[in-house]
Amino acid sequence: MKPETPPRAPHARKTERSGKETRPAAKRAPRKATGRATAGRAEPQPAPAPRRPQQERGLRRVDAILDAAAALITTDGIAGVTMHRVAQHSGTTIGSMYHFFPDREAVLRALAERHTEQLRTLITEAEREGAARWSQLSTAEAVDRYLDPFLRYVDHHPDLLPLGRFARASGWTAHRSAEMDRLIIQQAEAVIASRVPDASRAELTTRAVTMTAMVEGVMGAAARQATPSRSAPSVAAIRQELRRALVAYLDSYASPADGATHPTASPRSRPARPTG
C-alpha cells in the first residue's frame, strides 16, 4: 500500500520544467490614470506646446505667422483667427503652420507671449532712468511720461487689448507675467514716491496698484469705443480724462509745500480754461 501523499498548499501549482511548486502572483493594483480614457471619459490633456524654430528662417516664418494673426484680430476680432486664414495671410503653407503651431490657441498664446516680452523691455528701459527723473517733473509731466510709452504701444498694436480680454476669459494670461506685473507696479511706485517721498512702502504699493487699475480700466473702456458713434466719446477724449484723473489722484497726496498744480504742466494734461 502506497503512503499517502500530503496535500499541497492551496493555489499551488507545479511547473513543467523545474518541478517546483509556485504560487500565483498577487493581483496588481490598478494603474493610475495617465490621460487615457477611464470610465468611458478621457481626462483633459495640457495644451500642446508650439515648436520653437532653431534657424533664422524659421524665426522669420513664426514672426510672419504672428503678424498675420495680429492683423486678423485687429480687423475681424479673435473669431477671425483660424489656422487656414493665418496661413493665407502670412504666405505660409498649412503644413508649415502645423509644423510650428499645433492649433489656433497655440498661435494666440505665442502672440500674447511676444507682447509680454516687448512690454517687459519697454518697462525695463523706462525703469533704468530712475526715480530721480520723476521728481524733476511736474505732476502732469510725470503722468504724460508714465502713460505715453504704453499708449504708443497700444496704438501700434491694436490687437493687444482684445487679445488680453480673450486671454483672461480663457483662463490663461501669457500677455501678462508676474515679472511684468512687478515692473509695472514698481514704475508706478516711482512716480508716486516723487510726489510723496515720505510715503511708506505699504502706501506706495497700495496707491501704485490703484493707479495701475485706473489705467487698465480706462484703456479697456477706450478700446471698446474703437468704433465711434455720435453718442460715444472718442478714444482721445477718454485718454485725456485718464490723464486728468491721474494728475488729480497724485496731487491729492502731495503736500501743499510741493504745489499740487505746477505752472509747467503739460497743456494736454491741464484742463482748458473757459473763454469769454
C-alpha positions in Angstrom: 0.0 0.0 0.0 1.4 3.3 -1.1 1.9 6.0 1.5 -0.5 8.9 1.2 0.9 12.0 -0.4 0.4 15.0 1.8 -2.0 17.6 0.3 -0.5 20.5 -1.5 -0.9 24.1 -0.2 -3.9 25.7 -1.7 -3.5 27.5 -5.1 0.0 25.9 -5.5 0.9 24.6 -8.9 3.9 22.6 -10.3 5.8 23.9 -13.2 6.5 21.5 -16.0 10.3 22.2 -16.3 11.5 22.7 -12.8 9.0 20.6 -11.0 8.9 23.2 -8.2 5.7 24.5 -6.9 4.9 28.1 -7.2 2.1 30.3 -6.1 0.3 32.6 -8.5 1.4 36.2 -8.4 -0.6 38.6 -6.2 -3.1 40.7 -8.1 -1.7 44.0 -9.3 -3.1 47.2 -8.0 -5.0 49.2 -10.6 -2.9 51.7 -12.5 -3.3 55.4 -12.0 -4.9 57.3 -14.8 -2.5 58.7 -17.3 -4.7 60.7 -19.5 -6.2 57.7 -21.2 -9.9 57.1 -21.3 -11.2 56.0 -17.9 -14.8 55.0 -17.1 -15.8 55.9 -20.6 -14.4 59.5 -20.5 -10.9 60.8 -21.4 -9.1 63.0 -19.0 -8.2 66.5 -20.2 -4.7 66.9 -21.6 -2.5 70.0 -21.4 -2.4 72.2 -24.5 0.4 71.1 -26.8 3.4 73.5 -26.9 4.4 75.2 -30.1 7.6 74.1 -31.8 10.4 76.6 -31.3 12.3 77.3 -34.5 16.0 76.7 -34.5 17.1 78.6 -37.6 16.7 82.3 -38.7 14.4 81.3 -41.5 12.1 79.6 -39.0 12.1 82.6 -36.8 11.1 84.9 -39.7 8.3 82.4 -40.5 7.0 82.4 -37.0 7.1 86.2 -36.9 5.1 86.4 -40.1 2.5 84.0 -38.7 2.1 86.1 -35.5 2.0 89.3 -37.5 -0.8 87.8 -39.6 -2.7 86.7 -36.5 -2.4 90.2 -35.0 -3.7 91.8 -38.2 -6.7 89.4 -38.3 -7.5 90.3 -34.6 -7.4 94.0 -35.5 -9.8 93.7 -38.5 -12.0 90.7 -37.5 -11.6 90.1 -33.8 -10.4 86.9 -32.2 -13.1 84.9 -34.0 -11.5 85.8 -37.3 -8.3 83.9 -36.4 -8.2 80.4 -37.9 -5.3 78.3 -38.9 -6.2 78.5 -42.6 -6.7 82.3 -42.6 -3.5 82.9 -40.7 -1.6 80.6 -43.2 -3.1 82.5 -46.1 -2.4 86.0 -44.8 1.2 85.1 -43.8 2.0 83.3 -47.1 2.6 80.1 -45.2 1.5 76.6 -46.3 -0.9 74.9 -43.9 1.7 72.2 -43.4 4.2 74.7 -42.2 1.6 76.3 -39.9 1.0 73.0 -38.2 4.8 72.4 -38.0 5.2 75.4 -35.7 1.8 75.6 -34.1 -0.5 72.6 -33.3 -3.7 74.6 -33.1 -5.1 78.2 -33.1 -4.7 78.6 -29.3 -1.0 78.0 -29.6 -0.8 80.8 -32.1 -2.7 83.2 -29.8 -0.6 82.2 -26.8 2.6 82.8 -28.8 1.3 86.2 -29.9 0.5 87.1 -26.3 3.9 86.0 -25.1 5.5 88.2 -27.8 3.6 91.2 -26.4 4.7 90.3 -22.9 8.4 90.3 -23.9 8.1 93.6 -25.8 6.3 95.3 -22.9 8.8 94.0 -20.4 11.6 95.5 -22.5 9.7 98.8 -22.7 9.1 98.9 -18.9 12.7 97.9 -18.1 14.1 100.7 -20.3 11.9 103.3 -18.6 12.9 101.9 -15.2 16.6 102.4 -15.9 16.1 106.2 -15.9 15.5 106.0 -12.2 13.2 107.8 -9.8 15.3 111.0 -9.8 13.8 111.9 -13.2 10.3 111.8 -11.9 11.0 114.3 -9.1 12.2 116.9 -11.6 8.9 116.8 -13.5 5.5 118.4 -12.6 2.7 116.0 -11.8 1.2 116.5 -15.2 4.5 115.9 -17.0 5.2 112.8 -14.9 1.8 111.4 -15.8 2.4 112.1 -19.5 5.9 110.4 -19.3 4.3 107.5 -17.5 1.4 106.9 -19.9 2.9 107.8 -23.3 5.0 104.6 -23.8 2.0 102.4 -23.1 -0.4 104.4 -25.2 2.0 104.4 -28.1 2.4 100.7 -27.8 -1.4 100.1 -27.8 -1.7 102.4 -30.8 0.9 100.4 -32.7 -0.5 97.1 -31.6 -4.3 97.4 -31.6 -4.6 93.6 -31.2 -3.2 93.8 -27.6 -6.4 94.7 -25.7 -8.7 92.3 -27.5 -6.1 89.5 -27.1 -5.8 90.4 -23.4 -9.6 90.2 -22.8 -9.7 86.8 -24.6 -6.8 85.5 -22.5 -8.5 86.4 -19.3 -11.8 84.9 -20.4 -10.0 81.7 -21.4 -8.2 81.4 -18.1 -4.7 82.0 -19.4 -2.7 85.2 -19.2 0.5 84.7 -21.2 0.4 88.6 -22.3 0.9 89.4 -18.5 3.6 87.6 -16.4 4.3 88.1 -12.7 7.6 89.7 -13.6 5.9 92.3 -15.8 3.3 93.0 -13.1 6.1 93.7 -10.7 7.8 96.1 -13.1 4.5 98.0 -13.8 3.8 98.4 -10.1 7.4 99.4 -9.5 7.3 102.1 -12.1 4.0 103.5 -10.7 5.6 103.5 -7.2 8.5 105.6 -8.5 6.0 108.2 -9.9 4.1 108.3 -6.6 7.3 108.5 -4.5 8.3 111.5 -6.4 5.1 113.2 -5.3 5.0 111.8 -1.8 8.6 111.0 -0.8 7.6 110.2 2.9 5.0 107.6 1.9 5.5 104.1 3.5 6.2 101.0 1.4 2.6 99.8 2.0 1.2 103.1 1.0 3.3 103.2 -2.2 2.2 99.7 -3.2 -1.5 100.3 -2.5 -1.5 103.6 -4.5 0.5 102.0 -7.3 -1.9 99.1 -7.6 -4.8 101.6 -7.6 -3.1 103.8 -10.2 -2.4 100.8 -12.4 -6.0 99.6 -12.1 -7.2 103.1 -13.2 -5.0 102.9 -16.3 -6.1 99.4 -17.2 -9.8 100.2 -16.7 -9.9 103.4 -18.7 -7.8 101.9 -21.5 -10.1 99.0 -21.7 -13.1 101.4 -22.0 -11.3 103.3 -24.7 -10.7 100.1 -26.6 -14.4 99.3 -26.5 -15.0 102.7 -28.1 -12.8 101.8 -31.1 -15.9 102.2 -33.4 -17.1 105.7 -32.5 -20.7 106.7 -32.6 -22.5 110.0 -32.2 -23.2 109.3 -28.6 -19.9 107.7 -27.6 -16.8 109.6 -26.6 -13.7 109.4 -28.7 -10.6 107.4 -27.6 -8.6 110.7 -27.4 -11.2 112.2 -25.1 -11.2 109.2 -22.8 -7.4 109.3 -22.6 -7.5 113.0 -21.8 -9.8 112.2 -18.9 -7.5 109.5 -17.8 -4.6 112.0 -17.6 -6.7 114.4 -15.6 -7.8 111.7 -13.2 -4.2 110.6 -12.6 -3.0 114.1 -12.1 -5.8 114.8 -9.5 -5.1 111.4 -7.8 -1.4 112.1 -7.4 -1.9 115.7 -6.4 -4.4 114.6 -3.7 -1.5 113.1 -1.8 1.1 115.8 -2.4 1.8 118.2 0.5 0.9 121.9 0.0 4.6 122.8 0.0 5.1 120.6 -3.1 2.5 122.5 -5.0 -0.4 120.5 -6.3 -0.7 122.4 -9.5 2.5 123.2 -11.4 2.9 126.1 -13.8 4.9 123.8 -16.1 2.1 121.3 -16.5 1.7 119.9 -20.0 -1.1 121.6 -22.0 -2.7 118.3 -22.9 -2.9 117.3 -19.3 -4.2 120.6 -18.0 -7.9 121.2 -18.3 -8.8 124.0 -20.7 -10.0 127.3 -19.2 -13.3 128.6 -20.3 -13.2 131.6 -22.6 -15.4 134.7 -22.6 
